């Protein structure tokens, strides 16, 4: 399927590896010019080179912390008027809420709620003027089905979800859509860290915890990042103009509810 976005420009945050990279890869395959961001410059540059070589599009790496004002300014200087914005940032640490002080909470909210909102604030008016825009926020399946050890993520990302619910309805008339993409368990470094933490708490091996988590999913497997990236690219496409304000859960059927 031709996604109808070849030649468009996109910012993809936290794109050097994992789900961010998968989204960048799928957009590049669709012919989108990219500005990709991550904190580790060497890894980011390697990713940019690989994506450009694989898909023949311009890929500009901008190293920096997207949760900082300086990091956002650098990214926006490289692409001040993107057609597509993919907000993404590493999740906060797992643990017991009794262990988290005020700074820990503020860091989580800053990274997983405030930073994406500020990126949206900096880019949405140009999208409105152009009568086209796609904003996709990578959040977490824990927004819909909270996980007790992910309290920081549950709280911060739910705040972003509530904000998007209102804003998305305000800008839909201008051809700008805003949606959230909620990953369940995908094969990424983040999943490895989460399962490693669970293994330590349960006093079992990583392999045992990995198998148990995988087998608890109705699909009996973990998601592949390329599956996630393909869905992100569709949400950014010309064909998804009537989809807005939604929380799309990709979790292999793990969420047990009807709605």
Secondary structure, DSSP 4 states (H G I P E B T S, - for coil): ---S-TT-EEEESS-SSHHHHHHHHHHHHTT-EEEEEES-HHHHHHHHHHHHHHH---EEEEES-TTSHHHHHHHHHH-TT-SEEEE--PPPPPS-GGG--HHHHHHHHIIIIIHHHHHHHHHHHHHHHHT-EEEEEE--GGGTS--GGGHHHHHHHHHHHHHHHHHHHHHGGGTEEEEEEEE-SBSSHHHHHHHHHHHHHHT--HHHHHHHHHHHSTTSSPBPHHHHHHHHHHHTSGGGTT--S-EEEESTT------
